[in-house]
Amino acid sequence: MFSNISRFFVWIIMGLVLVGLVGFGSFNFGGSANAIGRVGDTEIDASAYFRELNAEFRAYEAQTGQNITMAQAQTIGLDQQVLSRVITTTALENETGRVGISVGDQNLANRVTEIPAFQGPNGAFDRETYNFVLDQSGLTTREFEETMRAEVARTILQGAVTQGVTMPDVYTSTLFAYARETRDFTWAEVTPSSLKSAVPAPTDDQIQSWYDDHPDAYTQPETRQITYAWLRPEDVVSQIPVSDEDLRQQYEARIDEFVIPERRLVERLVFSDAEAAQAAADRIAAGTSTFDDEVEARGLSLGDADLGDVPPRELGAAGEPVFALTEPGVVGPFETNLGPALFRMNAILAASETSFEDARDDILAEYTADAARRLVQAKSREIDEQLASGATIEELAQTEDGLTVGKIAWFDGMEDGIAAYDQFRAAAAEIEANDFPEVFELSDGSVAAIRLDEIRAPELKPLANVREEVIADWRADATQAALADRANQLIGLFSNGNESPATQGLAEVVEENIARTGFIAGTPERMVEEIFTMEPGEWRVIAGNGITTVVRLDDVNIPDQTGAEAQQIKTTFSTRMGQTLALDLQDAFATAIEEQTGVTLDQAVINAVHTNFP
């Protein structure tokens, strides 16, 4: 049976076990107890549990970048996951012992000598290297080889359980056909213009009935009556003193933005020595090569050579020759701090200058906006101090210029006015009636403080207040019903073949090769899904999202299952599903063994293992 197991697979397993063991060795967790429990007649090794748990800790920390404590690990169930794996491993070992599966010395030796960690400089197994690696891991030769022997035996057992597991061809062919089938169909939207008469206005009785039947649509949700103070940067701009001297200083400090020298779009190709660079330059000059060819020959891309738009000072010795070019071209080689290089100039970017007068308005706007944000921050501290001293939000308006004081009936989902800010909505949802107002910052640099005045329970809005909304909702529903009736009348005409959407004034659309996952804008959300339940030639009314359509299935396109691409897809899918099924069988087999043989755990020893972790 062992010969049926992939040597490569077994080698990987042994290598992983070796890596898992290196650095940990064996441990004693108090007294003579070195087992955390038993599965049948086989002890669950405490050292194995420690190693697995330690490896899981390290993997978690590597993934998250954060250290984890045992308490945190237990909170997320990390210890239970590891314990479950160790129990499963022990259950398989118990079963291999029960059925008499073992690995001979020669087979084990062959596998051990294939592990790269034990090979010397010449690539062959080296006994001294073998002993050294095991010594560094804290393991004896006997401990390591027993671990290897047990691991390979388990692999043989698992291989026997899953040997021959393959997905039947009919399974993959059926799923491939399902996934790759497409449909051709014709559809048209039935619009209000196709109705023989417009939907009439509702009567008072119909309005009242609709309102009574749909109370949820017209119920005001729980609202929080909130008083707020709001100070925005734009509200204090008028308080910012600005002089032309200030703006000129800003202009001079940012002169590089307004006075831009002539630049060039340049690429640079660096060589290892001057001879190679000159040879490339000669080939380009002779016309036997191009700069692009030389870049490709170096195994580079043009992105690797791109310097962007640069002034002369950034090109060193190549600056003057590059800027002397009046049209795109290649110059060099020139020495650079990376070595000799060729330079290609691709475009000339003319110098530009924006005068102070032309830039003044933009500078003023930016200067005052920045100063206003800083002023708001300074005022926020003053406002916070006033609130802490007992001032009310209403009193703040008397002392702070630009401060807006208002009221809002806020409810979850409202995003109007100040409620458009995430920070306001979060504060409004959390504030309690007895909380003192505190200043908090909003995303645009403004600040606010709020007070909860009252919480009002949900209540049905009076019909008089929502009458127009009720009428609109009734009319929309009545229109959809009328459209559905008209659509059903139309498909009765279409089914006899004498009429078509086009002859009835509808905009007819023909779709071809639409897959199950396809989506067509301007159609009901479930239209494509429903089309895949239709028979060729069938007409159907499909409605949704306020859209009513008539649809005819024209053809079902069966995918070719014999082509190279189809065969490759089906083979890959079959292999993946076979592997998944094999893993499921292995899990089920291990679970059955555990249930049949019984599992006992020693919580005291488990706790002792846990004490080795922070």
Beta strands, then each sheet from edge to edge (+ up, - down):
strand 1: 35-39
strand 2: 42-45
strand 3: 182-189
strand 4: 219-220
strand 5: 223-231
strand 6: 259-260
strand 7: 263-270
strand 8: 306-310
strand 9: 329-336
strand 10: 339-349
strand 11: 352-353
strand 12: 404-410
strand 13: 440-441
strand 14: 447-456
strand 15: 459-460
strand 16: 508-515
strand 17: 539-544
strand 18: 547-557
strand 19: 599-601
sheet 1: 2+ 1- 19+
sheet 2: 16+ 3- 18+ 17-
sheet 3: 4+ 15-
sheet 4: 12+ 5- 14+ 13-
sheet 5: 6+ 11-
sheet 6: 8+ 7- 10+ 9-
end
